[in-house]
Amino acid sequence: MLFVLLMAGAVRGQEPAGTTCEASPSLRVATYNVLNLFDHEDDPAIVGDIDDLPMATPDGRCRSLAEVIRRVDADVLALQEVESEATLRWFRDTYLADMGYDHLVSLDVGYARGVENAVLSRYPLSNAEAVANIPLQDVVRHGGGWAEPGEGDESAVFQRTPLRVDVAGPDGYELTLFVVHHKSGRHKYRRESEALKLVELIDAVDAEAPGRNIIVLGDFNAAPWDRSMDVYGEAGFIDIGADPRSERPKTHESDRILDFVLVNSAAHREYMPGSITVHASKAPPKDYDWRTDPRPNECPSDHRAVSIDLYASDRN
């Protein structure tokens, strides 16, 4: 089944009808979980049940991933489930060589399965950071509605530390990204802890330069109404996809919303209204079993890419 491309309005690089703002360059920011992007080089550190070579992404699926990325045409693309910086460089040079992604970053955070968060960008990147194994025990829960901890949740560390990176965009426009891939499965308590800790990390960065443009984006492994998502709203982040006037597009082939683009108030001033897009991709047949069946090459990922457009000019 080919999912319909879900778009909500603004033409890239144009002012929405009725605005009086001066024209400024546009900046497209997107997120995409590329579902275990592994290269064909053996990593001796990844062995046993999680050996990386059997996970090598076939050429056909790499081409399908690249086709989606080309359609998204993001200036700054946040990625989840990338094996390494070497893998990202190989994928870019082999399948996206003409896309202008001269800048990239992918940092190892010690996750056992051997994947990490990454960024491809047409604009310079700096201050990349993702400290491995940040403890979560000291986060403070205020109010109610929190999940009960499951096995190991109370003594946990960040499973996949978010990647922080600064972007030097067009015309001096600056942006800080936090690329997330929260704990999956029935671990709501852990995701809440990760969200609370990430807000602490964001506050520390924001204190360095109050009013900076900040976007938190990626695979949150949560529904919009989950308590872990409330944490970001309470910290002042705006969920760009939350439009009560229209049905929210699903971002995962399981018919769930798991991928989000959250912006702080500074970045929200530059958001092009209606520009959020969930990009189509082909899903496997209904009888497909992801646990046992090889993924069809024409089905790039179980997630769909999500993009927004910004005016690359600070607006007060």
Secondary structure, DSSP 8 states (H G I E B T S, - for coil): -B---EE-S--TTS--TT-------EEEEEEEEEEEE--SS--TTS-GGG-SGGG---HHHHHHHHHHHHHH--SEEEEEEE--HHHHHHHHHHH-TTS---EEEE-----TT--EEEEEESS-EEEEE--TT-B-TT----SS------TTTTT-B-SS--EEEEEE-GGG-EEEEEEEE---SS-HHHHHHHHHHHHHHHHHHHHHSTT--EEEEEE--S-TTSHHHHHHHHTT-EETT--TTS-----BTTTB--EEEEE-HHHHTTB-TT--EE---B---TT--TTTS---TT---SB--EEEEEESS---
